[in-house]
Amino acid sequence: MDIRELQGYASFFMTIFLVVMLYWYIVYLYRSEKKGDKDYEKLGNIALDDEIDSKPIDTSSVTPREKKEQDK
């Protein structure tokens, strides 16, 4: 087994690993949006609506830690 064969196996397994991670991340984003944790579509509009007088995306002043404490 020479170095080229090892590089081939390594790139194959790295590609498979990265594809699995990509799909896991997509599922994570989809589930968190369905649960209502974050609205990623609104956050994606930050780049499109970047004016000085634009209204804030998240108007709540409650931090996620405070929200967890309130939910208890």
Contacts in CASP RR format, 6 or more apart in sequence:
PFRMAT RR
TARGET T0000
AUTHOR 0000-0000-0000
METHOD contacts of the structure
MODEL  1
MDIRELQGYASFFMTIFLVVMLYWYIVYLYRSEKKGDKDYEKLGNIALDD
EIDSKPIDTSSVTPREKKEQDK
29 40 0 8 1.000
32 38 0 8 1.000
32 40 0 8 1.000
33 39 0 8 1.000
33 40 0 8 1.000
33 41 0 8 1.000
42 57 0 8 1.000
43 57 0 8 1.000
45 57 0 8 1.000
46 57 0 8 1.000
62 70 0 8 1.000
END
